[in-house]
Amino acid sequence: MNSLLPTYGPRTIEIAQASGSYVTDVSGKTYLDFVMGIAVCGTGHRHPYVQQKIEDQLNRVWHTSNLYLISGQQRVAEKLTNGTHLTHAFFCNSGTEANEAAFKLVRKWTQKTKIITFTQSFHGRTFAMLGATGQEKVKHGFGPMVSDFIHAPFNDMNALDWIDDETSAIWLEIVQGEGGVVVAEASWLRALQEAADKHDVKIVVDEVQTGIARTGTRFAYEQTPLRPHVVTLAKGLGSGIPVGAILTTPEAATVFGPGSHGSTFGGNPVAMAAAEATLDVLLTPESLKHVTDMGDYLKGGLSRFVDGERFVEVRGLGLMIGLVSTEPVADWVTELAEVGLLVVMAGPHVIRFLPSLLVTKSEIDEALTKLEQILQKEGVV
């Protein structure tokens, strides 16, 4: 008898060891990992500097709660906000929790309830965030959703018609990860910003998957015309140690005062050690350029499979990349694992590539060779 609730599909691989871009399962088989915990292990598996900082903290103190000062929180907040218009942070444990905090914040901040999110978005699995998510498949069977969310078309100027003086916030991803690695268009984002300014509407950017250098900048919004009031983070922030955060503009400090929100485990010393070390590794000019360069290299390699028939597009930013097919890709994802390459779907027709942000050209070449091997077997190339 399996004592686990069946909330996940069949899982056949159990990872026993991991280092850098490679993992080994319990049978001894090694895989090149281009999933990285779904964009979590940006520094790769067990980066030695990050691991040392975590171990150092484990030898001091693990948990105190937010009844006491945790100096790592201030250091991480400064690393995340320095050089931006954002000034304050709140730490929690996951992307869903970060988005829930943002939801509470903009409701209290604006005293309005109408929030515009977008079709094919994904913002989490708590009940409010199910309502925020623009995908019906995650809502099936749970009854009426939180009614404040309106799902407008993504990358569509008609979305502007939904924005008015009764709107609390516009909430979006710069790249829709679970929605198919769809990148927001600059002209559309510029129009959203202008509409938000006109109607005094807050902008919330969900950077749970795109943040912490995944797209080649600290945050993906930095490549756009947007100036968000709230940014939500998680996934890549702790190199695999659970940590989430919201970043805000100064005005939010008068909205979220003592007692307005909290988290028992949020910002605990171990999480902050992991986050601080992760930012030390990734938020350097050299690392950010590496992400951009390797993203271009991977996209260039994948583009050779685009034939206009089976594969029609390569899209994404940095090292968040999708290969778009006219056919379901689930079987290809399974076959790639069989030859030693781990990738993940982004909807039924997109193979998503999320390697370590420190991935090398030789590792990308290896991934492309394995993909070509599978496609040749299927008679695609």
Secondary structure, 3 states (H helix, E strand, C coil): CCCCCCCCCCCCCCEEEEEECEEEECCCCEEEECCHHHHCCCCCECCHHHHHHHHHHHCCCCCCCCCCCCHHHHHHHHHHHCCCCCCEEEEECCHHHHHHHHHHHHHHHHCCCEEEEECCCCCCCCHHHHHHCCCHHHCCCCCCCCCCEEEECCCCHHHHHHCCCCEEEEEECCEECCCCCEECCHHHHHHHHHHHHHHCCEEEEECCCCCCCCCCCCCHHHHCCCCCCEEEECHHHCCCCCCEEEEECHHHHHCCCCCCCCCCCCCCHHHHHHHHHHHHHHCCHHHHHHHHHHHHHHHHHHHCCCCCCCEEEEEEECCEEEEEECCCCHHHHHHHHHCCEECEECCCCEEEECCCCCCCHHHHHHHHHHHHHHHHHCCCC
